[in-house]
Structure formats: C-alpha cells, structure tokens
Amino acid sequence: MNIETKNDQEISYYVDESGDFTLFDKKGIPVSAVKGVSKTVMLGALNIKTNNFPESFSSFKDGVLSNPIFQARPSFKKTQLQFHAADDHSAIRLEVFNYIASIGCSVQAVVRRKSALIEQAKTQFEYTSNKMTDKQLYGDLATRLFKQNIHKAARYNIYFSSRAKTFTNHSLDEALRSTKEKFIAANNITSTSDFKVFCVQPQNHPELQIIDYCLWALQRMYELKDDTFFNMIKDKFSFILDVDDKTGSLAGRHYWRKNPISLAKISEAS
C-alpha cells in the first residue's frame, strides 16, 4: 500500500526523557526501591501547534524573570537559563503549567517501569552475558515512540535533548531510519517522507523545556500518585504507551484522548 505524503507538510518533534536509567548499583543489586532513584523511565515527544510560539514563550518568560518575587528565590539563576520542573520554585512551576495549559501542543509518551526492566535485564544477561545499556534502553524507547510517527508527512525535524554519552545525531538517525523501515515493511506500505535528527540543548530550544514539564507531571502521577499537575495539562497528551502494564494486551496499555489515562487506571496496574 502506498502512503501519500503531504508534500508541503513539515512536522517538528521535541524529545526528552524523565527518570534515570539506573537499574543496578555497582554491586549488581537492583535499585528500584532505593531512595532518589526513579521507579520509571519515560521518553516523550512534543509537537507545538501554536504558530507564534517563540514570541509567546519569550513574552511569558520575560514576565516571569522580571517578577521581583521570583528573583529572590535561590533557584532563580537556574530558571534564568531555562525552565526545569525539578529545579524551579513551586510558584514558578505553577506559572509554567498554566502557560502550557494555554498553548496549542500535543504530547506523546512511552513509559517503562523499572521493576520490569530489571527482570528483562537479568534475563538478557543470563542468556547473552550482555548488560542492558543506556543506549539500548534509550533506543528501545525511541523506537516505540516513533514507530508510527515518521512516515506520513513530507519532512520531520526531530530535536532530542542532548545525551552525548548515550547517542549522537548519527546514531539516533540510524536508529530511527531502521525503525521506519521495519514499520513500513511490516505493514506492507511505502513512504517518501524523510527526517532530520538534531541533538540540542534545552536552553536554546524552549520546546524542550515544555516537554520536560509535561513528563515531570506524568512521572509524578506514576511515582507519587499525585495527578494535580498532570490534570492541568492532561488534554495535551494525545498518546501514552505504558509498555509494562499488560492489562488487556501483551503489547502494553495504550491511552489516547478517547481513552485517557488516570490515577485510578495506573493504580489498577500496580
């Protein structure tokens, strides 16, 4: 089957992760229950739908930075460089979530649970003697995230928050091209779409600051059972794949706007 690409359509995705990739400590002991180590790892992609986003974001940020109340906060120097949900003061964080709620954007995310990843890593090592690496885990997340997302538009620009020790532009490009080729082969389709991959710094791309906040809210719901911030922006999430929740499907549990994720559904899977 031929997929007709839209010759004039160009789509940009901005990709970031949430949670650390640590599965075992230096002694090989699982760290899923260790304080300070995340219980999940996520990868998300943001597509901005607001035409004047650069101007809108710049105006919003200038307003935050000019507020003398915020300037007195110890974390303000970090905020001047970029918004980061884990570092920003709670009052600034609320401002950012209100801003995200006001803009047009779409978020897709893939969730992996450390408990399942640890068992997967143990099995892999038992049968192959190969440890699960950050590159392998990140590559798997990227494959699942983009498997059905890079074959319809004429061009895609995919901006990854830089992880120089894990991936380079070239290796990410190779991973996604392989993903696309496997998808179109499995579905017996052809596609003329193309894409470019960039590894960039969040302070230079405010879209990455937005996806950081979105994933922070999603992870907080998963790990702390607190959906307060997620509920402020829940309509921005168009798709979430919880790979390790096998409720109803061995392929994982899928959420979309007509079947939204909720704290109750996550608790059911715990």
N, C-alpha and C positions, 0 to 999 in steps of 0.2 A: 504494500500500500504506500502511496506517495503522500507525504505530509507537505502541504502547501505553506511555505514560509511567507510571512508578510514582509515584503522587500524593504519597506520603509520603517520597520519596527526595530528599535534598539532598546534593550532592557538591561538595566544595571542592578546587580545584586551586591549587597554589602554583608560580609560574613564574619562572624565572631563566635568564640566558644565561651562556655561558662562552666566552672568547676575545674579541678585539677585532674591530670591524667595519672596520678599516682595510684597504683594498685597494691604494691607490696613495699615494705620497708627494706633497708639494706640487708636484713637477715632473711628476707623472703617471706615475712609474715604479712598476711593480708591487712590492709589499713582501713578497710571500710568502716570500722567502728571507732577509729582514732579521732579525737577532738581536733578540729581545724582542717580535717581532710573532707572533701565533699563526698556525698553519697551518690551523686550522679555526675555525669558529664554530658554537655549539650553542645550542639552546633546549630546556629540559626542564620537565616538569610533574610535581609530586609530589602524590600523594593519600595522606593519613595514614589508616591503618586501626586504629591503637591508640586505644581510647576515652578513655583518661586521658592523652593525650599532653601537654597543658600541664603537668600535675602531674609527669609523668615527666621531661620536659625540664628543668623548673625544678629538680627534685631533682638531676638529673645535672649541670647547670651549676653549682649551688651547691657540689657536691662538687669540681668542677674548680677553681673560683675560690677555694675555701678551702684548697687544697693549697699549702703554703709553697714547695714546689719550683717549682711553676708561677708563683707570684707573683714570683719572682726573675728571670723571663725578660723581656727588653726588649720583647717584643711583647705582654706581659700586658695593658697598658692597652687595646689594641685588642680583645683577647679579652674583656675585661670588658664591652665594648659589644656585641659579637656574635662568634660563631664565624665565621671566614672561612678557608677552606682555604689560600689563597695566603699569608696573613699569620701564621697560627697556628704556634707552635713545633711541631716534629715530634712531641714527646711528647704534646702536647695533641691534635694531629691524629690520632694513633693512638687516643686515648681516644674521640674523636668517631666515628671509623669503627667502633670496637667497639660504641658506643652505637647507631649506625644499624643495625648488623647485628642488634641485639636487638629492634628495634621493628617493628611491622607497617606497611609502607608500600609504595607502588607508584610506579615512576618510568617516564615515557615521554620519549623524547628524539628530536630531529631534528638531524642532523649535516650541515653543508655544508663542503666543502673549498675553501680559499682559491684554489687553482690553478684550479679550475673556475669559481669566482665571478669571478675576474679575467677569464677568457676571456668569460664571459657579459656582464660589464660593458663590455668592449671592443666586443662585438657590438652591445649596446644603444646605445652611444654612436655607433657607426658608422652605424646605421640611423635613429636618432631624435635624435641630438645631446643626449640626456639622460643625465646621470651617474647611476649607481646610488647611491641614498642609503641612509643608515642606516635610515630609516623604511621604505623599500621592502624592504630585506633583512629587517628585523625582522618586518614584516608578512607576508612570504612564509614565514618560519619559523613564525610563529604560526598561519597558515592551514594549513600542513602538519601541525602538531602537534595542532590541534583539529578538523580536518576531519570526523573520525568520532567525536568525543568529547562533543558538546554537544547531543544530540538525543533521548536516551533517558530520563534522569532528569527529575523534575519541575522541579528547580531546580539551578542551578550557581552557585557563587561562585568567581570566578577572580581570584586575587591575583597581580598582576605586581610584581616588584621594580622600584621606581620608576626610570624612564628619562625624566625630564621633558623633556629636549631632543629625544627621539625620538617619544614617544607620550604622550597624555593619556588619562584614563579614557574620554572621549567618543570619541576616535579609535580606541582599542582596541575599544570596544563596537561601533562601526560596522564595523570590520574583521571581527570575529568573527560578527556578525549576517549580513554578506554571505557569509562562509564557510559558515555553517549553511544559508542559503537556497539557495546553489549546490549544496550536497551533497544536500539533500532533493529538489531539482528534478532533479538528475542521476540520482538513484536512484528517482524517482517515488514518494516517500513523504511523509507528513505527520507533523508532530510538534507537540505542545503544550508542550514544555519551554521554559524561559526561563533566562536567566542574568544575573548582575550582574558588572561588572568593577571592580576596585579597583587603584590604583597605590599601593603601600605601601612602608615602609622595613623592611629585613630585621631591624633590631634590635628591632622591635615585633612581628615575626612569625617565631618560631623555625623554622617550616616552611621558610621561605626560606633559612635557614642550612643546613638539611638538604639541600635541592636543590642549593645551592652546592657542598657537599661531594661529592655524587653526580656532578655534572657535572665537577668538578675531576678526579675519579678516571677518568672516561670520557675526558676530554681528554688526560690523562697517558698513557693507554693508546694513544690515537691518535698523539700527537705525540712521545712519548719511548719508545714501545714498552715501557712499564713497566705491567704489569697487576697489580702487587702489591696496591694499594689497591682497585682495581676488583673483584678476586676476593673481597675481604672482604664486598662488598655486591652481588655480581652477581645474586643471586636477587631483589633489589629491582627490577630493571629488567624491566618487563613488555613493553616495545616500544621498539625503536630503529630509526629510518629513516636510513640513510646515503644521502642523495639522490644523491651524485655517484659512487657505486660502481654501475656499470651491469652488474655481473656477474649475468647471468640475467634482467635486466629493465631497460628504459629508465626505469622509474619509481623506480629505486634499489633498494638491497638492504635487505630487511626482516629484522629479528631479533625473536624473541619467545622465551618461556620454553622452548618445544619446539625452537626453532632458535636457541640462544644465540649471542651474539657472542663472538669470541675473538681473541686477538692474531694467531693464525695466519690467520684469515679476513680481518682488516684488512690484514695484510701481503700477502696474495694480491692485494688490490685496489690496492696502492700502485704 
